Amino acid sequence: MPHQSPKKSKATKRLLVVSILLTIAGIITLGILTKSRLILPVEMAIKDTNGHLQSLLTNPFSRLRQIWNAYVVLQNVKEENQVLRAQLAELENEITTYREALIENRRLRQLLAIKESQEWQTKVAHIVGTDIAPWRAVVTIDAGKKDGISVDMPVLGQGGLLGRVIETSMSFSKVMLITDYHSRIAAIVQRNRARGILKGDGARGCVLDYVKKGVDIQKGDIIITSGLDGIFPKGLMIGKVKLVGPGDKSDLFQFIGVEPSSRIDQVEEVLVMLKSPDKDKIR
Amino acid sequence: MKGALVFFVFFYFSLLLESTWCILCSIYFLHIDPIPSLICWLALTEDIKKGMLTVIFAGFLASTFSSIHFFLFPVSYLIAFLTVYFVRSNVLELTKWQAYLVTGFISVEILVMQLAGSGSPELLWPWGLFQSGLNIAIAPLVFWLCDKFYSLLNELHTRFAHEKRA
């Protein structure tokens, strides 16, 4: 192999560094211009490999948590039993009332010839990982394109809405939780139908924004999806009002803190609503 | 090349742990993050060509574990790497404790880029600075582990070379 002169080798090194920097600049420009992630097949394969390794690491962790939870539950089982019995009696009464309302609703619908809302197919998935940027409330689930998952599908947790799918690979998907800074959901207050936009606070709660001062909002009010965003179907439980404040004097809107009904930090299984969102169908 | 290998093994392992078991060792946004220490260690060990390629590749790999824009990781890691490399080549020969401090500085650099780029710059104060402090605190452990693994690789390589010659 012919030897390169030191001058020439220095020039090659410089050329290499410049070309690397130019490549990075190109990627940045492309990223800014397209304003979206370029999901390449290689990236998808890497994501699937990551997901499988994350599942391996998460399984023993969730087993440990199950054992721990079972132990804690056993400690308080007697007290909890009494509380649950009282709740059961209360709920039985409520069920009777709701059953009556349901029958009445069906009868009225038949009268008005309104079609029943379409049933959503669902897919159960497990959370296998979280985002490495801790300020993002994004989780990875073990269901992807091959399971029929696509971007913008609503995801439910125990108790209510959890988030929506933002990225998919073959076997895994990323779900942006409702508590994420960038999450925006069209929501209404169930009691008085006041509309607002539900934003994540980046930690464990949400804020219902754009509700005018003077609108009657009370602590404990239930917040549901309005369906106006075209992503989430109308009527999904989001959470309850935890805090109501007037905000600053200059503010046009109230401050409404919302506690999600899904216990976001303890969720292990989720339900993905598979039917692709269609504005006409979901309202 | 051995430096890059050591970096890469620890880096990928860190990513896996941060994305799965991180919930066990995190308070609010604060968490154990060995990545800035690893970048600092790599910049003090490896030459510029291999080091740059390694951090760029590592950045793209990290972006597959996150939903923030995919160029933020490679660019922030590259800038952090070049900062340490510049200090090492042109300013002073870093002692261990100085290297730990530099880890803190590049942690701030990385966080500024990633937080601003992902639309949450307000989190830098005070959370980002506390995170950098934590990164300085764990830097000695990360450096120690990397040094041990690196010397082990060197030893294995020397033994293998001797056996081959014999």
Interface residues (C-beta under 8 A of the other chain):
Chain A: K13 L16 V17 I20 I24 I27 I28 G31 R37 L38 E43 I46 K47 N50 L53 Q54 L57 T58 F61 V128 G129 T130 D131 I132 A133 P134 W135 R136 V138 T140 I166 E167 K174 M176 Y181 H182 G202 A203 D265
Chain B: L15 L16 L17 E18 S19 T20 W21 C22 I23 L24 S26 Y28 F29 L30 H31 I48 K49 M52 L53 I56 L61 A62 T64 F65 S66 S67 I68 H69 F70 F71 P74 V75 L78 Q114 L115 S118 G119 S120 L123 W127
